[in-house]
Amino acid sequence: ALPIYSSCVGALWVSQPSTLWSASFVQQKGTSNSIAMAFRSLCLATLLAPGAAGKVKIEAMKHDIQQIQASNFDGVIGKFRDSSVSALWFFKEDNAADQAFLDEYNKVAADLKGMAKITAISCSDYDVFCEKQGVKETPAVMIYPPNPVPAFKFEGKMEQKAIAGKIAKFMPDQTQKITKDNVDTFLSSDPSKPKLLLFSNKKTVPTMWKALSTETVFKRTVKFGFVSEDQADIVQRFKVKNFPTVIMQRGTKSEVKETYKGELKFIALKDWINLYSESGMGDKLSGAGGGKEESVEEAKPWLVQEVPELTAKSHQDVCFKGEGLCVIYLQDGEASQADIDMLTGLSKKFTSQLSDRGAKMKWMWMNLAVESKYKELFQPAQLPSAVVFNPHKRLRFTPLDHGEDNEVKGDEQAITKLLDKVLGGDARFKMVPGQKLPAWAQREAAAPTKKSEL
């Protein structure tokens, strides 16, 4: 049944909207009209039979597509038109062609995960909005390039490669093509900004590199260069043997060089670059009165910790800067290594699914034995516990529910349920009184420790 279903889907996609038939199939050698008519009937029966494919259902933990509503179109797509490209699939939940298109469109979302907003809206629920957008038949995909280019309906093949390729053409690009004439200027200018060089055997800048160069934070804090293989002098200077290779150079004199060793994928690269982006890590900082120099990494250890502690010094970098919700693990004392390992596992689980949905999670822990004012704010029924804190616009949080008899422990399972409630829109957030954070505990500076060598 599956091959027949796939053939029917192909017939749908190559046909005119008014018919459910593939002309190419009819014209194949040896295919009689009677067989063609029988196949067409089978297509209709397969695609339109009740329960044959079910309704279009976009699931947060299964799909990479961000489903939106008419009311938040501007918040998700409209207000970002100056700096990013987005796509919007208009679908009807009970339409067989839309049901067949779901997996194909999800491939687009997976391919461009984190790089562009790949969204969808139900015309079954928001028919007036769809009509205002000029959508009369589904599936239909609208592409919203950066201003001033107007939005337009995608007219090509409704396939992953074609749609993703069209979106990529409108990806903003702030990379600089590096030659022997401009390489020194590139590396020495803006000393507080790390410099990223992508060495490639391709002639054009890849979509992933364009997306990184225009990421909300990176476009202000990092410089991106592109070096093609034919720039032999630069390739030799950096001792590059394999392509592609990514090298970061940072420091006030560009003295720190580091070759990226991880996966050459957008999310992995973004996480690595983010360690150095906002602070210019690797630069040297002097204490008051010209004291001993220390690297930014040593001055701000929380920037290189997967699950850092939330304190007066770290809270801006760890929680309040950038997008996303803060998952705060509450403990009566120091978090143990077992706690950190548990939180790290949860972080990886949710990050892989939610990296470009507007529901980014940032993970941290808080010592309530020290931060007593926050213990009064959060009022946990028991410890350990957790809250999800929204630090943007209106300060608010939702706590872990320990049950009427405090039978629910603040463990991995309970935190997972808390996050599922938040992501499902079922969590109730409490406003921070007076919209003012409690006072942070004043801590004595820790004695400096020598950084160990691996």
HELIX and SHEET records of a PDB file:
HELIX    1   1 LEU A    2  VAL A   14  1                                  13    
HELIX    2   2 ALA A   23  GLN A   27  1                                   5    
HELIX    3   3 ASN A   33  LEU A   48  1                                  16    
HELIX    4   4 ALA A   70  ASN A   72  5                                   3    
HELIX    5   5 PHE A   73  VAL A   76  1                                   4    
HELIX    6   6 GLY A   78  PHE A   80  5                                   3    
HELIX    7   7 ALA A   96  ASP A  111  1                                  16    
HELIX    8   8 ASP A  127  LYS A  132  1                                   6    
HELIX    9   9 GLN A  160  LYS A  169  1                                  10    
HELIX   10  10 VAL A  183  SER A  188  1                                   6    
HELIX   11  11 THR A  207  SER A  213  1                                   7    
HELIX   12  12 PHE A  218  THR A  221  1                                   4    
HELIX   13  13 ALA A  232  ARG A  237  1                                   6    
HELIX   14  14 PHE A  266  SER A  277  1                                  12    
HELIX   15  15 VAL A  296  ALA A  299  1                                   4    
HELIX   16  16 PRO A  301  VAL A  304  5                                   4    
HELIX   17  17 HIS A  315  HIS A  315  1                                   1    
HELIX   18  18 GLN A  316  PHE A  320  3                                   5    
HELIX   19  19 GLN A  337  LEU A  354  1                                  18    
HELIX   20  20 SER A  372  PHE A  378  1                                   7    
HELIX   21  21 GLU A  412  LEU A  423  1                                  12    
HELIX   22  22 PRO A  433  GLN A  435  5                                   3    
SHEET    1   A 5 GLN A  66  GLN A  67  0                                        
SHEET    2   A 5 LYS A 117  SER A 122  1                                        
SHEET    3   A 5 SER A  86  PHE A  91  1                                        
SHEET    4   A 5 ALA A 140  TYR A 144 -1                                        
SHEET    5   A 5 PHE A 152  LYS A 153 -1                                        
SHEET    1   B 5 GLN A 176  LYS A 177  0                                        
SHEET    2   B 5 LYS A 223  SER A 228  1                                        
SHEET    3   B 5 LYS A 195  SER A 200  1                                        
SHEET    4   B 5 THR A 245  ARG A 250 -1                                        
SHEET    5   B 5 VAL A 256  THR A 259 -1                                        
SHEET    1   C 2 LYS A 284  SER A 286  0                                        
SHEET    2   C 2 GLU A 293  SER A 295 -1                                        
SHEET    1   D 5 MET A 361  ASN A 367  0                                        
SHEET    2   D 5 LEU A 325  GLN A 331  1                                        
SHEET    3   D 5 SER A 385  ASN A 390 -1                                        
SHEET    4   D 5 ARG A 396  PRO A 399 -1                                        
SHEET    5   D 5 LYS A 430  MET A 431 -1                                        
END                                                                             
